[in-house]
Amino acid sequence: MAFLGQESNWAAEASECANDQNAFWNYHDKLYASHAGENQGAFSKDKLKQFAADLKLNTATFNACLDSNKHQVQVLEDTELFQSVGIQSTPTFLINGKAVQGALPFDQLSQIIESEKAKKK
């Protein structure tokens, strides 16, 4: 999901290119470890390509994927879908169809889940 501007879009597309090589989670972790603020240059296309090289992905395949915008439509469609159900940031959990935003403590998240389960009974 991309919602923070152009670099966010590129990072989401790059993640899908890494996923094409079964490296989504490794790439994901690299992105989060390299985050330096919104649209500050941390996720320029050159840096995203360097992350792929750092992870020893097939860079020719990765670079071609990113440069071709292969996953652009998917990223845009996913972003629109998430926003349509109230997801505008991460982390967000959908609990019983309701968006719960933020990194909540486990106890608080458990209470929300239990409350929603009780409503179903």
C-alpha positions as protocol buffer text, in pm:
chain_id: "A"
residue {
  index: 1
  type: MET
  ca { x: 0 y: 0 z: 0 }
}
residue {
  index: 2
  type: ALA
  ca { x: 133 y: 340 z: -94 }
}
residue {
  index: 3
  type: PHE
  ca { x: -2 y: 656 z: 63 }
}
residue {
  index: 4
  type: LEU
  ca { x: 290 y: 885 z: 135 }
}
residue {
  index: 5
  type: GLY
  ca { x: 375 y: 1014 z: -211 }
}
residue {
  index: 6
  type: GLN
  ca { x: 589 y: 909 z: -504 }
}
residue {
  index: 7
  type: GLU
  ca { x: 862 y: 738 z: -302 }
}
residue {
  index: 8
  type: SER
  ca { x: 597 y: 533 z: -125 }
}
residue {
  index: 9
  type: ASN
  ca { x: 462 y: 423 z: -463 }
}
residue {
  index: 10
  type: TRP
  ca { x: 808 y: 325 z: -584 }
}
residue {
  index: 11
  type: ALA
  ca { x: 879 y: 135 z: -261 }
}
residue {
  index: 12
  type: ALA
  ca { x: 552 y: -57 z: -292 }
}
residue {
  index: 13
  type: GLU
  ca { x: 627 y: -141 z: -656 }
}
residue {
  index: 14
  type: ALA
  ca { x: 982 y: -244 z: -564 }
}
residue {
  index: 15
  type: SER
  ca { x: 844 y: -473 z: -295 }
}
residue {
  index: 16
  type: GLU
  ca { x: 632 y: -647 z: -556 }
}
residue {
  index: 17
  type: CYS
  ca { x: 936 y: -678 z: -784 }
}
residue {
  index: 18
  type: ALA
  ca { x: 1122 y: -841 z: -494 }
}
residue {
  index: 19
  type: ASN
  ca { x: 821 y: -1065 z: -440 }
}
residue {
  index: 20
  type: ASP
  ca { x: 860 y: -1184 z: -800 }
}
residue {
  index: 21
  type: GLN
  ca { x: 1189 y: -1331 z: -674 }
}
residue {
  index: 22
  type: ASN
  ca { x: 1036 y: -1470 z: -352 }
}
residue {
  index: 23
  type: ALA
  ca { x: 1210 y: -1201 z: -149 }
}
residue {
  index: 24
  type: PHE
  ca { x: 919 y: -985 z: -33 }
}
residue {
  index: 25
  type: TRP
  ca { x: 986 y: -1009 z: 341 }
}
residue {
  index: 26
  type: ASN
  ca { x: 1361 y: -958 z: 310 }
}
residue {
  index: 27
  type: TYR
  ca { x: 1297 y: -652 z: 95 }
}
residue {
  index: 28
  type: HIS
  ca { x: 1025 y: -534 z: 334 }
}
residue {
  index: 29
  type: ASP
  ca { x: 1269 y: -553 z: 625 }
}
residue {
  index: 30
  type: LYS
  ca { x: 1532 y: -363 z: 426 }
}
residue {
  index: 31
  type: LEU
  ca { x: 1281 y: -87 z: 349 }
}
residue {
  index: 32
  type: TYR
  ca { x: 1181 y: -45 z: 711 }
}
residue {
  index: 33
  type: ALA
  ca { x: 1543 y: -47 z: 827 }
}
residue {
  index: 34
  type: SER
  ca { x: 1624 y: 223 z: 569 }
}
residue {
  index: 35
  type: HIS
  ca { x: 1326 y: 455 z: 625 }
}
residue {
  index: 36
  type: ALA
  ca { x: 1438 y: 813 z: 682 }
}
residue {
  index: 37
  type: GLY
  ca { x: 1109 y: 1004 z: 665 }
}
residue {
  index: 38
  type: GLU
  ca { x: 854 y: 1070 z: 400 }
}
residue {
  index: 39
  type: ASN
  ca { x: 985 y: 1164 z: 56 }
}
residue {
  index: 40
  type: GLN
  ca { x: 1335 y: 1239 z: 183 }
}
residue {
  index: 41
  type: GLY
  ca { x: 1517 y: 1042 z: -87 }
}
residue {
  index: 42
  type: ALA
  ca { x: 1550 y: 716 z: 106 }
}
residue {
  index: 43
  type: PHE
  ca { x: 1332 y: 538 z: -149 }
}
residue {
  index: 44
  type: SER
  ca { x: 1452 y: 688 z: -475 }
}
residue {
  index: 45
  type: LYS
  ca { x: 1459 y: 437 z: -758 }
}
residue {
  index: 46
  type: ASP
  ca { x: 1840 y: 423 z: -742 }
}
residue {
  index: 47
  type: LYS
  ca { x: 1831 y: 340 z: -371 }
}
residue {
  index: 48
  type: LEU
  ca { x: 1556 y: 82 z: -419 }
}
residue {
  index: 49
  type: LYS
  ca { x: 1772 y: -84 z: -682 }
}
residue {
  index: 50
  type: GLN
  ca { x: 2069 y: -79 z: -444 }
}
residue {
  index: 51
  type: PHE
  ca { x: 1857 y: -252 z: -179 }
}
residue {
  index: 52
  type: ALA
  ca { x: 1789 y: -531 z: -429 }
}
residue {
  index: 53
  type: ALA
  ca { x: 2160 y: -561 z: -497 }
}
residue {
  index: 54
  type: ASP
  ca { x: 2235 y: -563 z: -123 }
}
residue {
  index: 55
  type: LEU
  ca { x: 1991 y: -854 z: -87 }
}
residue {
  index: 56
  type: LYS
  ca { x: 2158 y: -1034 z: -378 }
}
residue {
  index: 57
  type: LEU
  ca { x: 1846 y: -1038 z: -593 }
}
residue {
  index: 58
  type: ASN
  ca { x: 1878 y: -1075 z: -967 }
}
residue {
  index: 59
  type: THR
  ca { x: 1931 y: -704 z: -1028 }
}
residue {
  index: 60
  type: ALA
  ca { x: 1876 y: -716 z: -1403 }
}
residue {
  index: 61
  type: THR
  ca { x: 1532 y: -868 z: -1347 }
}
residue {
  index: 62
  type: PHE
  ca { x: 1454 y: -642 z: -1052 }
}
residue {
  index: 63
  type: ASN
  ca { x: 1564 y: -322 z: -1229 }
}
residue {
  index: 64
  type: ALA
  ca { x: 1367 y: -410 z: -1543 }
}
residue {
  index: 65
  type: CYS
  ca { x: 1060 y: -476 z: -1329 }
}
residue {
  index: 66
  type: LEU
  ca { x: 1089 y: -146 z: -1141 }
}
residue {
  index: 67
  type: ASP
  ca { x: 1172 y: 59 z: -1452 }
}
residue {
  index: 68
  type: SER
  ca { x: 878 y: -87 z: -1645 }
}
residue {
  index: 69
  type: ASN
  ca { x: 626 y: -2 z: -1370 }
}
residue {
  index: 70
  type: LYS
  ca { x: 513 y: -365 z: -1392 }
}
residue {
  index: 71
  type: HIS
  ca { x: 326 y: -348 z: -1060 }
}
residue {
  index: 72
  type: GLN
  ca { x: 208 y: 14 z: -1072 }
}
residue {
  index: 73
  type: VAL
  ca { x: -155 y: -68 z: -1147 }
}
residue {
  index: 74
  type: GLN
  ca { x: -166 y: -331 z: -872 }
}
residue {
  index: 75
  type: VAL
  ca { x: -21 y: -87 z: -616 }
}
residue {
  index: 76
  type: LEU
  ca { x: -267 y: 186 z: -714 }
}
residue {
  index: 77
  type: GLU
  ca { x: -564 y: -54 z: -705 }
}
residue {
  index: 78
  type: ASP
  ca { x: -458 y: -194 z: -366 }
}
residue {
  index: 79
  type: THR
  ca { x: -414 y: 157 z: -226 }
}
residue {
  index: 80
  type: GLU
  ca { x: -760 y: 261 z: -348 }
}
residue {
  index: 81
  type: LEU
  ca { x: -915 y: -54 z: -200 }
}
residue {
  index: 82
  type: PHE
  ca { x: -750 y: -3 z: 139 }
}
residue {
  index: 83
  type: GLN
  ca { x: -852 y: 361 z: 151 }
}
residue {
  index: 84
  type: SER
  ca { x: -1211 y: 270 z: 60 }
}
residue {
  index: 85
  type: VAL
  ca { x: -1237 y: 58 z: 377 }
}
residue {
  index: 86
  type: GLY
  ca { x: -1080 y: 325 z: 598 }
}
residue {
  index: 87
  type: ILE
  ca { x: -716 y: 223 z: 594 }
}
residue {
  index: 88
  type: GLN
  ca { x: -498 y: 530 z: 561 }
}
residue {
  index: 89
  type: SER
  ca { x: -187 y: 435 z: 754 }
}
residue {
  index: 90
  type: THR
  ca { x: 10 y: 142 z: 886 }
}
residue {
  index: 91
  type: PRO
  ca { x: -32 y: -48 z: 1092 }
}
residue {
  index: 92
  type: THR
  ca { x: -407 y: -82 z: 1053 }
}
residue {
  index: 93
  type: PHE
  ca { x: -609 y: -386 z: 1147 }
}
residue {
  index: 94
  type: LEU
  ca { x: -953 y: -473 z: 1015 }
}
residue {
  index: 95
  type: ILE
  ca { x: -1148 y: -619 z: 1303 }
}
residue {
  index: 96
  type: ASN
  ca { x: -1499 y: -722 z: 1219 }
}
residue {
  index: 97
  type: GLY
  ca { x: -1490 y: -485 z: 923 }
}
residue {
  index: 98
  type: LYS
  ca { x: -1375 y: -185 z: 1126 }
}
residue {
  index: 99
  type: ALA
  ca { x: -1040 y: -17 z: 1073 }
}
residue {
  index: 100
  type: VAL
  ca { x: -833 y: 1 z: 1392 }
}
residue {
  index: 101
  type: GLN
  ca { x: -527 y: 219 z: 1335 }
}
residue {
  index: 102
  type: GLY
  ca { x: -201 y: 229 z: 1520 }
}
residue {
  index: 103
  type: ALA
  ca { x: 48 y: 3 z: 1691 }
}
residue {
  index: 104
  type: LEU
  ca { x: -172 y: -82 z: 1985 }
}
residue {
  index: 105
  type: PRO
  ca { x: -48 y: -279 z: 2283 }
}
residue {
  index: 106
  type: PHE
  ca { x: -150 y: -645 z: 2268 }
}
residue {
  index: 107
  type: ASP
  ca { x: -387 y: -610 z: 2565 }
}
residue {
  index: 108
  type: GLN
  ca { x: -575 y: -324 z: 2402 }
}
residue {
  index: 109
  type: LEU
  ca { x: -597 y: -505 z: 2069 }
}
residue {
  index: 110
  type: SER
  ca { x: -721 y: -818 z: 2247 }
}
residue {
  index: 111
  type: GLN
  ca { x: -994 y: -616 z: 2422 }
}
residue {
  index: 112
  type: ILE
  ca { x: -1117 y: -481 z: 2088 }
}
residue {
  index: 113
  type: ILE
  ca { x: -1125 y: -832 z: 1941 }
}
residue {
  index: 114
  type: GLU
  ca { x: -1309 y: -974 z: 2241 }
}
residue {
  index: 115
  type: SER
  ca { x: -1558 y: -687 z: 2233 }
}
residue {
  index: 116
  type: GLU
  ca { x: -1629 y: -750 z: 1866 }
}
residue {
  index: 117
  type: LYS
  ca { x: -1664 y: -1124 z: 1927 }
}
residue {
  index: 118
  type: ALA
  ca { x: -1915 y: -1055 z: 2206 }
}
residue {
  index: 119
  type: LYS
  ca { x: -2124 y: -842 z: 1969 }
}
residue {
  index: 120
  type: LYS
  ca { x: -2152 y: -1139 z: 1732 }
}
residue {
  index: 121
  type: LYS
  ca { x: -2302 y: -1364 z: 2000 }
}
